[in-house]
Amino acid sequence: MVPVLKQVNQVLSCRFSGEKKFAEILNILLYKSDAMPDAVVARTLKAYSDFKVSLYFTQLIHSKITICGFSKKISYCNFLIDLYLKNECIDSACQIFRKMCQRDSSTWVAIISGLSQRGHELEAIHVYCKMRTLGAFPTPYVLSSVFSACTKINMYGLGEQLHALILRWGFSAELYVCNSLLSLYTRSGKLTLAEKISTEMPHRDNATYNTLISGFAIQGSFQKSFRIFQEMQIKSLNPDGVTIATLLGSCASMSAMCKGMQLHSYVIKAGMCSDIIIEGSLLDLYVKCQDVETAHKFFLEISSDNVVLWNVMLVAYGQLGDLHESFQIYSQMQIRGLQPNQYTYPSIIRTCTNVGKLFQGEQVHAQITKTGFEPNVYVCSVLIDMYAKLGALETALKIFRLHDEHDIVSWTAMVAGYAMHEMFIEALKLFVELQDRRIQIDNVVLASTVTACAGIQAINQGCQIHGQAIVYGYSSDTSIGNALVCLYARCGFVSEARFVFEKISEKESASWNGMISGFAQSGKCEEALNVFSQMIQAGEEANTFTYGSSISAAANIINLKLGKEIHARTLKTGYDNEIEVCNALITFYAKCGWIDDAWMIFTGMAWKTEVSWNAMITGFSQHGYGERAIELFEDMKAFQIVPNHITYVGILAACSHVGLVEKGLCYFRSMTEHHGIEPTQEHYACVVDILGRAGQLHRAKSFLESMPIEPGSMAWRALLSACTVHKNLEVGQLAAKHLLQLEPKDSATYVLMSNMYSVTGNRFHRDEARQLMRNRGVKKEPGRSWIEIKNSVHAFFAGDNLHPLGDKIYEYIADLDMQVAALGYVKDDFEQEKGQNSHVHSERLAIAFGLLSLSELIPLHVIKNLRVCNNCHSWIKFVTKIVDRSIVVRDAYRFHHFHNGCCSCKDYW
């Protein structure tokens, strides 16, 4: 036996010199094993356990062992199990294990540790359970492997149960077991238990400290992980590359640049600079700390051919939105002959998406096609996202349809793209298809679909998706909560919106903005402003979107006081120069009657969008400054700002208000001829109004009859209103007939008919129109006017006697009536028919109260819900002459600026 052992030892001294030497030692063992004890054979095979043996050579060894008749021998079986597992042949290893008649502790260690290390953690645990069932007693190595398996698949409860057995069996001081326990408890977040185990350990090695450092860092205990690192250095123990990388990752997460640089110095001193994992972590540190200059310098120093590092630099410049440098990095990759991977192209594509460069993105797409990465699901999803976000939805859909296998990211990109570009129906159709294909739905696609429902106020579908979100376990998801808040608020469901809002545990600005904008868009402006006040009181920081929505809400209800307060807050917080805020302020001041302030905001803007120009043109038009609106429209075209359908509504209304018939018709034709804009009902109604106000009623009638689309109520109402002004019964009756068919429940139609018959002296038909209104159960909206005095809004109805100062107001009106009569004001027959107080319209009461209450230095602004009648319009003109004050009245159609006996509408409204 001695010569045999001597021969074995000689070969062992040359171990790891290749498979040839390994074959030589194996031959000695197989053919002379009768002369050797089993322990020697086992020890010799174990000595070669770390040696890398190919699968082919493993199969040859297996054949030779079988031929020699040793396939049942424990030491050889254990050896084969180990070799097969190292070559990822799990089935072969398990087959040998199952066929073994006898097993020793090494067998269980080989199979359990092998399965655990190679991603078959659950199988490893099952084998351990079988081991215990068979009465075999585990070794510390087996227990260590089982703990590792529990940690990897998050079976922390089972690991804790095994810990109790360890204490019972007396393995609590074993180093391997303790290290595995530390990993279990740090990963499960039970850091106190991990610390207790580490302090009770009789001995700690590098693995102990590495486990503690990584575990505490992963759980966010960054300071603790650094203290353990310092303790490790004091004990002259060296951390491995993974530990250093973990610490660098912690520094990156905390933006702790100083600590990160200290670690970088340590890496240099320890000679670990060439470690690929550390290189990547250092580069990631500088990128996440936004020190791209240092990152680029370090990147050039390492001059690595590792594609991952190049990808990190692409991400770095992508975060800065520096597309030029991203392309430079990509070009250098090509020059060096580095092959991009599936993460290279998405980094550049995302940068193109973020900076809105579709053309450059298309160039990258061409490279993707050329290099064969287009079929890659990840690359494909990023391409779809780019085209969808940048408005090229047809291209996005084409790519989407070319691939059968879509991940949820691709579906989400398409649905979100449609929702973003207000193609809400298409978004909902795609979501239905997604469900039909039974693809797993995530929170992002649900949020995008709810947003699409909000866009078209599809409350029923939105409620269904809300139910699905709850079923899928996303009831507490913030993004879905924000979308639902927006949906319910836009649809006017106040209580539901508030309920969902209160359920959002971590409210962000998007949550508040959804409530504010949603209520504002659904007409619940008071609710919107209340939410804004709550947001400020809660200490939440408002942003551009918040201010824009809140100012719009204040504009819609003419809340001048609160609107000015919000404007002041934008000045204080630095948002007053934001385009969206300025646009909202222009509309706000225009709607509140302060057109000069709107003009000041407009002229002070450094950069104007088409929305800015539209807001100002519409403002001038509503205030009767048609010439200024037209002049601004021409300036807009000179600045090469392309007008849209909203621009033309404003400019056509301006032409109508100042009686520019031919110019208005010229603008109407230019919509289609020069800008390709198809006229809508609003545009046609404006043209009818232009012709009607100018007295060209038959021309207006002919225009209506020649429309390529069926005329709507707006156009017929404009014609009927013009017939009332110009006392044309023939055309007026035709317009009234169509209006009664289109909107039989609209009180305005009956009022216009009644007024038309009144001004033409046809009392019989006037009374008939009123009786028809009563018979159909249609109620006229009562005239009402408002005026704000010292931060309090006072409302008046026609013939109102409820105001505390009512007697004084009527006395003052009687005095004004005598003075205006002396200047030439004459009541018409209709006014003379009324009683003493019943003829006093609400705007007269509001004006009289304002004149009595406000200083001459304070402008007088009155709002009325209906159109100002001819009598009151004439009366107010005379009053401005008597009191020598300007009066601004906003009625249902426009603003009237009265001054010194004249009105800005030039009696044309």
ZICOR-V278461 format. One record per residue. N is the residue number from 1. PSI is psi in radians with two decimals (NA if undefined). Layout:
N,PSI ; N,PSI
This chain:
1,-0.55 ; 2,-0.79 ; 3,-0.65 ; 4,-0.82 ; 5,-0.66 ; 6,-0.72 ; 7,-0.71 ; 8,-0.79 ; 9,-0.63 ; 10,-0.72 ; 11,-0.67 ; 12,-0.57 ; 13,-0.35 ; 14,0.44 ; 15,2.72 ; 16,0.43 ; 17,0.12 ; 18,2.90 ; 19,-0.43 ; 20,-0.81 ; 21,-0.68 ; 22,-0.71 ; 23,-0.61 ; 24,-0.83 ; 25,-0.60 ; 26,-0.69 ; 27,-0.73 ; 28,-0.76 ; 29,-0.72 ; 30,-0.73 ; 31,-0.26 ; 32,0.33 ; 33,-0.38 ; 34,-0.50 ; 35,0.09 ; 36,2.45 ; 37,2.69 ; 38,-0.62 ; 39,-0.67 ; 40,-0.76 ; 41,-0.83 ; 42,-0.74 ; 43,-0.66 ; 44,-0.76 ; 45,-0.67 ; 46,-0.59 ; 47,-0.45 ; 48,0.19 ; 49,-0.50 ; 50,-0.10 ; 51,2.31 ; 52,2.00 ; 53,2.27 ; 54,2.83 ; 55,-0.73 ; 56,-0.79 ; 57,-0.60 ; 58,-0.75 ; 59,-0.63 ; 60,-0.78 ; 61,-0.79 ; 62,-0.76 ; 63,-0.76 ; 64,-0.72 ; 65,-0.70 ; 66,-0.77 ; 67,-0.68 ; 68,-0.08 ; 69,0.38 ; 70,0.30 ; 71,-0.25 ; 72,-0.08 ; 73,2.28 ; 74,-0.81 ; 75,-0.70 ; 76,-0.70 ; 77,-0.76 ; 78,-0.74 ; 79,-0.77 ; 80,-0.70 ; 81,-0.79 ; 82,-0.79 ; 83,-0.78 ; 84,-0.72 ; 85,-0.68 ; 86,-0.42 ; 87,0.26 ; 88,0.33 ; 89,1.34 ; 90,-0.76 ; 91,-0.73 ; 92,-0.74 ; 93,-0.78 ; 94,-0.59 ; 95,-0.77 ; 96,-0.75 ; 97,-0.77 ; 98,-0.55 ; 99,-0.17 ; 100,2.26 ; 101,-0.62 ; 102,2.60 ; 103,2.50 ; 104,-3.06 ; 105,-0.61 ; 106,-0.57 ; 107,-0.88 ; 108,-0.69 ; 109,-0.81 ; 110,-0.84 ; 111,-0.75 ; 112,-0.82 ; 113,-0.68 ; 114,-0.81 ; 115,-0.74 ; 116,-0.72 ; 117,-0.32 ; 118,0.50 ; 119,0.23 ; 120,1.00 ; 121,-0.73 ; 122,-0.70 ; 123,-0.67 ; 124,-0.73 ; 125,-0.68 ; 126,-0.71 ; 127,-0.68 ; 128,-0.74 ; 129,-0.68 ; 130,-0.69 ; 131,-0.79 ; 132,-0.60 ; 133,-0.64 ; 134,-0.04 ; 135,0.12 ; 136,2.47 ; 137,2.25 ; 138,2.62 ; 139,2.90 ; 140,-0.61 ; 141,-0.70 ; 142,-0.82 ; 143,-0.69 ; 144,-0.73 ; 145,-0.66 ; 146,-0.71 ; 147,-0.73 ; 148,-0.73 ; 149,-0.77 ; 150,-0.71 ; 151,-0.76 ; 152,-0.61 ; 153,0.34 ; 154,0.51 ; 155,1.12 ; 156,-0.58 ; 157,-0.78 ; 158,-0.68 ; 159,-0.68 ; 160,-0.63 ; 161,-0.72 ; 162,-0.57 ; 163,-0.69 ; 164,-0.67 ; 165,-0.61 ; 166,-0.76 ; 167,-0.65 ; 168,-0.65 ; 169,-0.14 ; 170,0.45 ; 171,0.16 ; 172,-0.26 ; 173,-0.05 ; 174,2.26 ; 175,-0.83 ; 176,-0.74 ; 177,-0.78 ; 178,-0.74 ; 179,-0.72 ; 180,-0.66 ; 181,-0.71 ; 182,-0.77 ; 183,-0.73 ; 184,-0.87 ; 185,-0.59 ; 186,-0.69 ; 187,-0.53 ; 188,-0.03 ; 189,0.09 ; 190,1.28 ; 191,-0.55 ; 192,-0.76 ; 193,-0.68 ; 194,-0.77 ; 195,-0.70 ; 196,-0.77 ; 197,-0.75 ; 198,-0.64 ; 199,-0.47 ; 200,-0.12 ; 201,2.29 ; 202,-0.45 ; 203,2.47 ; 204,2.41 ; 205,-3.01 ; 206,-0.73 ; 207,-0.61 ; 208,-0.89 ; 209,-0.70 ; 210,-0.72 ; 211,-0.78 ; 212,-0.81 ; 213,-0.86 ; 214,-0.77 ; 215,-0.85 ; 216,-0.64 ; 217,-0.75 ; 218,-0.61 ; 219,0.03 ; 220,0.05 ; 221,1.23 ; 222,-0.75 ; 223,-0.72 ; 224,-0.73 ; 225,-0.61 ; 226,-0.59 ; 227,-0.69 ; 228,-0.65 ; 229,-0.74 ; 230,-0.70 ; 231,-0.68 ; 232,-0.72 ; 233,-0.66 ; 234,-0.63 ; 235,0.19 ; 236,0.57 ; 237,2.49 ; 238,2.17 ; 239,2.70 ; 240,3.08 ; 241,-0.64 ; 242,-0.70 ; 243,-0.80 ; 244,-0.74 ; 245,-0.67 ; 246,-0.77 ; 247,-0.70 ; 248,-0.65 ; 249,-0.65 ; 250,-0.77 ; 251,-0.71 ; 252,-0.72 ; 253,-0.64 ; 254,-0.05 ; 255,0.62 ; 256,1.37 ; 257,-0.71 ; 258,-0.88 ; 259,-0.67 ; 260,-0.69 ; 261,-0.59 ; 262,-0.73 ; 263,-0.63 ; 264,-0.72 ; 265,-0.73 ; 266,-0.74 ; 267,-0.72 ; 268,-0.80 ; 269,-0.64 ; 270,-0.06 ; 271,0.56 ; 272,0.26 ; 273,-0.49 ; 274,-0.05 ; 275,2.10 ; 276,-0.70 ; 277,-0.74 ; 278,-0.71 ; 279,-0.81 ; 280,-0.69 ; 281,-0.68 ; 282,-0.76 ; 283,-0.73 ; 284,-0.65 ; 285,-0.93 ; 286,-0.59 ; 287,-0.83 ; 288,-0.44 ; 289,0.13 ; 290,0.46 ; 291,1.26 ; 292,-0.52 ; 293,-0.84 ; 294,-0.67 ; 295,-0.77 ; 296,-0.69 ; 297,-0.81 ; 298,-0.69 ; 299,-0.72 ; 300,-0.56 ; 301,-0.71 ; 302,-0.42 ; 303,0.94 ; 304,2.66 ; 305,0.24 ; 306,2.00 ; 307,-0.54 ; 308,-0.74 ; 309,-0.66 ; 310,-0.67 ; 311,-0.66 ; 312,-0.72 ; 313,-0.64 ; 314,-0.72 ; 315,-0.70 ; 316,-0.89 ; 317,-0.44 ; 318,-0.69 ; 319,-0.54 ; 320,-0.18 ; 321,0.39 ; 322,1.52 ; 323,-0.58 ; 324,-0.86 ; 325,-0.60 ; 326,-0.77 ; 327,-0.57 ; 328,-0.79 ; 329,-0.78 ; 330,-0.69 ; 331,-0.73 ; 332,-0.64 ; 333,-0.76 ; 334,-0.68 ; 335,-0.69 ; 336,-0.04 ; 337,0.34 ; 338,2.36 ; 339,2.04 ; 340,2.65 ; 341,-2.98 ; 342,-0.15 ; 343,-0.22 ; 344,-0.96 ; 345,-0.76 ; 346,-0.58 ; 347,-0.77 ; 348,-0.72 ; 349,-0.73 ; 350,-0.67 ; 351,-0.77 ; 352,-0.70 ; 353,-0.81 ; 354,-0.58 ; 355,0.03 ; 356,0.55 ; 357,1.57 ; 358,-0.71 ; 359,-0.81 ; 360,-0.64 ; 361,-0.65 ; 362,-0.61 ; 363,-0.75 ; 364,-0.66 ; 365,-0.72 ; 366,-0.72 ; 367,-0.67 ; 368,-0.78 ; 369,-0.72 ; 370,-0.67 ; 371,0.01 ; 372,0.36 ; 373,-0.05 ; 374,-0.63 ; 375,-0.26 ; 376,2.24 ; 377,-0.72 ; 378,-0.83 ; 379,-0.76 ; 380,-0.75 ; 381,-0.64 ; 382,-0.67 ; 383,-0.79 ; 384,-0.75 ; 385,-0.76 ; 386,-0.93 ; 387,-0.66 ; 388,-0.81 ; 389,-0.56 ; 390,0.20 ; 391,-0.06 ; 392,1.13 ; 393,-0.50 ; 394,-0.76 ; 395,-0.74 ; 396,-0.77 ; 397,-0.63 ; 398,-0.81 ; 399,-0.75 ; 400,-0.77 ; 401,-0.36 ; 402,-0.33 ; 403,2.20 ; 404,-0.67 ; 405,1.84 ; 406,2.38 ; 407,2.97 ; 408,-0.44 ; 409,-0.73 ; 410,-0.79 ; 411,-0.76 ; 412,-0.74 ; 413,-0.73 ; 414,-0.82 ; 415,-0.79 ; 416,-0.67 ; 417,-0.80 ; 418,-0.76 ; 419,-0.71 ; 420,-0.65 ; 421,0.39 ; 422,0.49 ; 423,1.17 ; 424,-0.66 ; 425,-0.77 ; 426,-0.67 ; 427,-0.76 ; 428,-0.64 ; 429,-0.73 ; 430,-0.62 ; 431,-0.68 ; 432,-0.73 ; 433,-0.70 ; 434,-0.75 ; 435,-0.70 ; 436,-0.55 ; 437,-0.03 ; 438,0.68 ; 439,2.43 ; 440,2.17 ; 441,2.46 ; 442,3.12 ; 443,-0.55 ; 444,-0.81 ; 445,-0.58 ; 446,-0.75 ; 447,-0.73 ; 448,-0.67 ; 449,-0.69 ; 450,-0.68 ; 451,-0.71 ; 452,-0.72 ; 453,-0.71 ; 454,-0.63 ; 455,-0.61 ; 456,0.22 ; 457,0.74 ; 458,1.38 ; 459,-0.63 ; 460,-0.83 ; 461,-0.66 ; 462,-0.70 ; 463,-0.67 ; 464,-0.75 ; 465,-0.59 ; 466,-0.78 ; 467,-0.71 ; 468,-0.70 ; 469,-0.68 ; 470,-0.75 ; 471,-0.71 ; 472,-0.03 ; 473,0.39 ; 474,0.40 ; 475,-0.45 ; 476,0.16 ; 477,2.26 ; 478,-0.75 ; 479,-0.72 ; 480,-0.70 ; 481,-0.77 ; 482,-0.75 ; 483,-0.70 ; 484,-0.68 ; 485,-0.80 ; 486,-0.75 ; 487,-0.97 ; 488,-0.66 ; 489,-0.77 ; 490,-0.55 ; 491,0.03 ; 492,0.23 ; 493,1.48 ; 494,-0.88 ; 495,-0.70 ; 496,-0.73 ; 497,-0.77 ; 498,-0.64 ; 499,-0.85 ; 500,-0.72 ; 501,-0.79 ; 502,-0.46 ; 503,-0.29 ; 504,2.01 ; 505,-0.74 ; 506,1.54 ; 507,2.35 ; 508,3.11 ; 509,-0.60 ; 510,-0.57 ; 511,-0.85 ; 512,-0.74 ; 513,-0.64 ; 514,-0.73 ; 515,-0.83 ; 516,-0.92 ; 517,-0.68 ; 518,-0.84 ; 519,-0.69 ; 520,-0.74 ; 521,-0.44 ; 522,0.10 ; 523,0.02 ; 524,1.08 ; 525,-0.61 ; 526,-0.75 ; 527,-0.74 ; 528,-0.77 ; 529,-0.57 ; 530,-0.74 ; 531,-0.69 ; 532,-0.75 ; 533,-0.71 ; 534,-0.66 ; 535,-0.78 ; 536,-0.74 ; 537,-0.54 ; 538,-0.08 ; 539,0.21 ; 540,2.39 ; 541,2.18 ; 542,2.65 ; 543,-2.97 ; 544,-0.78 ; 545,-0.70 ; 546,-0.89 ; 547,-0.73 ; 548,-0.80 ; 549,-0.71 ; 550,-0.72 ; 551,-0.69 ; 552,-0.70 ; 553,-0.75 ; 554,-0.64 ; 555,-0.69 ; 556,-0.52 ; 557,0.23 ; 558,0.78 ; 559,1.49 ; 560,-0.73 ; 561,-0.93 ; 562,-0.64 ; 563,-0.70 ; 564,-0.62 ; 565,-0.72 ; 566,-0.67 ; 567,-0.76 ; 568,-0.67 ; 569,-0.64 ; 570,-0.64 ; 571,-0.69 ; 572,-0.65 ; 573,-0.04 ; 574,0.26 ; 575,0.07 ; 576,-0.29 ; 577,-0.03 ; 578,2.37 ; 579,-0.80 ; 580,-0.67 ; 581,-0.78 ; 582,-0.73 ; 583,-0.75 ; 584,-0.67 ; 585,-0.66 ; 586,-0.86 ; 587,-0.72 ; 588,-0.93 ; 589,-0.60 ; 590,-0.79 ; 591,-0.51 ; 592,0.00 ; 593,0.03 ; 594,1.25 ; 595,-0.52 ; 596,-0.66 ; 597,-0.64 ; 598,-0.74 ; 599,-0.64 ; 600,-0.74 ; 601,-0.77 ; 602,-0.84 ; 603,-0.40 ; 604,-0.10 ; 605,2.27 ; 606,-0.59 ; 607,2.28 ; 608,2.41 ; 609,3.08 ; 610,-0.48 ; 611,-0.68 ; 612,-0.85 ; 613,-0.76 ; 614,-0.76 ; 615,-0.72 ; 616,-0.72 ; 617,-0.80 ; 618,-0.68 ; 619,-0.86 ; 620,-0.71 ; 621,-0.80 ; 622,-0.50 ; 623,0.05 ; 624,0.13 ; 625,1.16 ; 626,-0.71 ; 627,-0.71 ; 628,-0.62 ; 629,-0.75 ; 630,-0.72 ; 631,-0.72 ; 632,-0.63 ; 633,-0.72 ; 634,-0.65 ; 635,-0.69 ; 636,-0.81 ; 637,-0.62 ; 638,-0.58 ; 639,0.13 ; 640,0.56 ; 641,2.10 ; 642,2.12 ; 643,2.68 ; 644,-2.98 ; 645,-0.55 ; 646,-0.68 ; 647,-0.78 ; 648,-0.52 ; 649,-0.79 ; 650,-0.78 ; 651,-0.61 ; 652,-0.67 ; 653,-0.66 ; 654,-0.76 ; 655,-0.64 ; 656,-0.78 ; 657,-0.46 ; 658,0.10 ; 659,0.47 ; 660,1.51 ; 661,-1.00 ; 662,-0.64 ; 663,-0.70 ; 664,-0.76 ; 665,-0.61 ; 666,-0.76 ; 667,-0.68 ; 668,-0.74 ; 669,-0.61 ; 670,-0.37 ; 671,-0.90 ; 672,-0.76 ; 673,-0.72 ; 674,-0.50 ; 675,-0.01 ; 676,0.49 ; 677,2.14 ; 678,2.17 ; 679,2.53 ; 680,-3.13 ; 681,-0.64 ; 682,-0.76 ; 683,-0.74 ; 684,-0.70 ; 685,-0.66 ; 686,-0.73 ; 687,-0.75 ; 688,-0.71 ; 689,-0.73 ; 690,-0.86 ; 691,-0.71 ; 692,-0.80 ; 693,-0.54 ; 694,0.00 ; 695,0.06 ; 696,1.17 ; 697,-0.69 ; 698,-0.60 ; 699,-0.67 ; 700,-0.70 ; 701,-0.76 ; 702,-0.68 ; 703,-0.74 ; 704,-0.76 ; 705,-0.36 ; 706,0.08 ; 707,2.43 ; 708,-0.26 ; 709,2.81 ; 710,2.16 ; 711,2.43 ; 712,-3.12 ; 713,-0.57 ; 714,-0.79 ; 715,-0.79 ; 716,-0.62 ; 717,-0.69 ; 718,-0.69 ; 719,-0.77 ; 720,-0.71 ; 721,-0.72 ; 722,-0.67 ; 723,-0.60 ; 724,-0.78 ; 725,-0.76 ; 726,0.14 ; 727,0.84 ; 728,1.77 ; 729,-0.66 ; 730,-0.99 ; 731,-0.62 ; 732,-0.71 ; 733,-0.62 ; 734,-0.78 ; 735,-0.73 ; 736,-0.68 ; 737,-0.82 ; 738,-0.68 ; 739,-0.71 ; 740,-0.51 ; 741,-0.69 ; 742,-0.76 ; 743,1.28 ; 744,-0.27 ; 745,0.09 ; 746,2.05 ; 747,-0.48 ; 748,-0.60 ; 749,-0.82 ; 750,-0.65 ; 751,-0.76 ; 752,-0.72 ; 753,-0.83 ; 754,-0.77 ; 755,-0.69 ; 756,-0.77 ; 757,-0.58 ; 758,-0.84 ; 759,-0.37 ; 760,0.07 ; 761,0.26 ; 762,1.41 ; 763,-0.57 ; 764,-0.89 ; 765,-0.50 ; 766,-0.86 ; 767,-0.59 ; 768,-0.73 ; 769,-0.70 ; 770,-0.68 ; 771,-0.66 ; 772,-0.68 ; 773,-0.74 ; 774,-0.71 ; 775,-0.60 ; 776,0.03 ; 777,0.42 ; 778,2.24 ; 779,2.34 ; 780,2.38 ; 781,2.16 ; 782,2.49 ; 783,2.37 ; 784,2.47 ; 785,2.64 ; 786,2.57 ; 787,2.46 ; 788,2.17 ; 789,2.02 ; 790,0.92 ; 791,0.18 ; 792,2.35 ; 793,2.23 ; 794,2.26 ; 795,2.52 ; 796,2.45 ; 797,2.91 ; 798,2.28 ; 799,0.42 ; 800,2.26 ; 801,0.18 ; 802,-0.29 ; 803,2.45 ; 804,-0.53 ; 805,0.44 ; 806,-0.82 ; 807,-0.75 ; 808,-0.67 ; 809,-0.79 ; 810,-0.61 ; 811,-0.73 ; 812,-0.67 ; 813,-0.70 ; 814,-0.69 ; 815,-0.74 ; 816,-0.66 ; 817,-0.70 ; 818,-0.71 ; 819,-0.72 ; 820,-0.57 ; 821,-0.67 ; 822,-0.49 ; 823,-0.13 ; 824,0.05 ; 825,2.28 ; 826,2.25 ; 827,2.53 ; 828,3.03 ; 829,-0.69 ; 830,-0.67 ; 831,-0.63 ; 832,-0.39 ; 833,-0.48 ; 834,2.89 ; 835,-3.05 ; 836,-0.80 ; 837,-0.41 ; 838,-0.42 ; 839,-0.18 ; 840,1.83 ; 841,2.78 ; 842,-0.59 ; 843,-0.55 ; 844,-0.72 ; 845,-0.77 ; 846,-0.70 ; 847,-0.76 ; 848,-0.77 ; 849,-0.68 ; 850,-0.72 ; 851,-0.58 ; 852,-0.50 ; 853,-0.48 ; 854,2.54 ; 855,2.68 ; 856,-0.35 ; 857,-0.29 ; 858,2.19 ; 859,2.61 ; 860,2.02 ; 861,2.16 ; 862,2.45 ; 863,2.35 ; 864,2.51 ; 865,-0.28 ; 866,3.05 ; 867,2.42 ; 868,2.27 ; 869,2.90 ; 870,-0.74 ; 871,-0.85 ; 872,-0.65 ; 873,-0.79 ; 874,-0.73 ; 875,-0.75 ; 876,-0.65 ; 877,-0.79 ; 878,-0.67 ; 879,-0.68 ; 880,-0.52 ; 881,-0.70 ; 882,-0.84 ; 883,-0.14 ; 884,0.84 ; 885,2.66 ; 886,2.47 ; 887,2.28 ; 888,2.18 ; 889,2.20 ; 890,2.06 ; 891,-2.90 ; 892,-0.23 ; 893,-0.59 ; 894,-3.10 ; 895,2.50 ; 896,2.07 ; 897,1.79 ; 898,2.32 ; 899,2.23 ; 900,0.76 ; 901,0.09 ; 902,2.82 ; 903,2.57 ; 904,-0.41 ; 905,-0.14 ; 906,0.67 ; 907,0.55 ; 908,1.49 ; 909,NA
